[in-house]
Amino acid sequence: MRLFAAVLPPEDVTAELASTVAELKTLPGADGLRWTGRPGWHFTLAFYGEVDDGVVAELSDRLERAARRTGPFGLAVRGGGQFGHGRALWAGAEGDLATLRLLADRCEAAARKAGLEMGDHRRYRAHLTLARSREAVDVRPYLDRLGDFAGRAWTVEELVLVRSNLPRSGVPGEQPRYEAVARWGLGAGG
């Protein structure tokens, strides 16, 4: 199964962001972007790709330990950025980013210890993907609007292992479906 570890923003936080994204979708050229649906908004901590069923239990045990070793922390969605000259448009984060990065590092280490190949380590960049494009796009108008966005802060209290079910119908615009495989409270049990 295709898995990743993530922080999921609460419903009221995604509702705030959704109103700003609705404005972004009215900008010229917005129909040329593939917008991520609100159910898919998350902060990926570590992407694992296809994981054999036999490895999931050990990965889960190690992620549970990572969650226990990391206390709850404050986070908010704020601002935005891009990857690949407009190929990915994202909302950023503010708050206790040091703890968010630490949790991301622990999620990556958990995978390595469970025997998953993680490739080269890259410094974690907190982002919530809003839209993608197959070609380079000038996203400056979107970034100007996102620059003013500041969502309400919340306390991150859990780590979630998420399964990504990729579209299979071939219908243009169909979104992946995400389902929580497991959840662990942060700091639970020390």
WOFENTA-V721218 format. One record per residue. N is the residue number from 1. RES is the residue in one small letter. SS is DSSP state (H for helix, E for strand, L for the rest). Layout:
BEGIN
[[N & RES & SS] [N & RES & SS]]
END
This chain:
BEGIN
[[1 & m & L] [2 & r & E] [3 & l & E] [4 & f & E] [5 & a & E] [6 & a & E] [7 & v & E] [8 & l & L] [9 & p & L] [10 & p & L] [11 & e & H] [12 & d & H] [13 & v & H] [14 & t & H] [15 & a & H] [16 & e & H] [17 & l & H] [18 & a & H] [19 & s & H] [20 & t & H] [21 & v & H] [22 & a & H] [23 & e & H] [24 & l & H] [25 & k & L] [26 & t & L] [27 & l & L] [28 & p & L] [29 & g & L] [30 & a & H] [31 & d & H] [32 & g & H] [33 & l & L] [34 & r & E] [35 & w & E] [36 & t & L] [37 & g & L] [38 & r & H] [39 & p & H] [40 & g & H] [41 & w & L] [42 & h & L] [43 & f & E] [44 & t & E] [45 & l & E] [46 & a & E] [47 & f & E] [48 & y & E] [49 & g & E] [50 & e & E] [51 & v & L] [52 & d & L] [53 & d & H] [54 & g & H] [55 & v & H] [56 & v & H] [57 & a & H] [58 & e & H] [59 & l & H] [60 & s & H] [61 & d & H] [62 & r & H] [63 & l & H] [64 & e & H] [65 & r & H] [66 & a & H] [67 & a & H] [68 & r & H] [69 & r & L] [70 & t & L] [71 & g & L] [72 & p & L] [73 & f & E] [74 & g & E] [75 & l & E] [76 & a & E] [77 & v & E] [78 & r & E] [79 & g & E] [80 & g & E] [81 & g & E] [82 & q & E] [83 & f & E] [84 & g & L] [85 & h & L] [86 & g & L] [87 & r & L] [88 & a & E] [89 & l & E] [90 & w & E] [91 & a & E] [92 & g & E] [93 & a & E] [94 & e & E] [95 & g & E] [96 & d & L] [97 & l & H] [98 & a & H] [99 & t & H] [100 & l & H] [101 & r & H] [102 & l & H] [103 & l & H] [104 & a & H] [105 & d & H] [106 & r & H] [107 & c & H] [108 & e & H] [109 & a & H] [110 & a & H] [111 & a & H] [112 & r & H] [113 & k & H] [114 & a & L] [115 & g & L] [116 & l & L] [117 & e & L] [118 & m & L] [119 & g & L] [120 & d & L] [121 & h & L] [122 & r & L] [123 & r & L] [124 & y & L] [125 & r & L] [126 & a & L] [127 & h & L] [128 & l & E] [129 & t & E] [130 & l & E] [131 & a & E] [132 & r & E] [133 & s & L] [134 & r & L] [135 & e & L] [136 & a & L] [137 & v & L] [138 & d & L] [139 & v & L] [140 & r & H] [141 & p & H] [142 & y & H] [143 & l & H] [144 & d & H] [145 & r & H] [146 & l & H] [147 & g & H] [148 & d & L] [149 & f & L] [150 & a & E] [151 & g & L] [152 & r & L] [153 & a & L] [154 & w & E] [155 & t & E] [156 & v & E] [157 & e & L] [158 & e & E] [159 & l & E] [160 & v & E] [161 & l & E] [162 & v & E] [163 & r & E] [164 & s & E] [165 & n & E] [166 & l & L] [167 & p & L] [168 & r & L] [169 & s & L] [170 & g & L] [171 & v & L] [172 & p & L] [173 & g & L] [174 & e & L] [175 & q & L] [176 & p & L] [177 & r & E] [178 & y & E] [179 & e & E] [180 & a & E] [181 & v & E] [182 & a & E] [183 & r & E] [184 & w & E] [185 & g & E] [186 & l & L] [187 & g & L] [188 & a & L] [189 & g & L] [190 & g & L]]
END
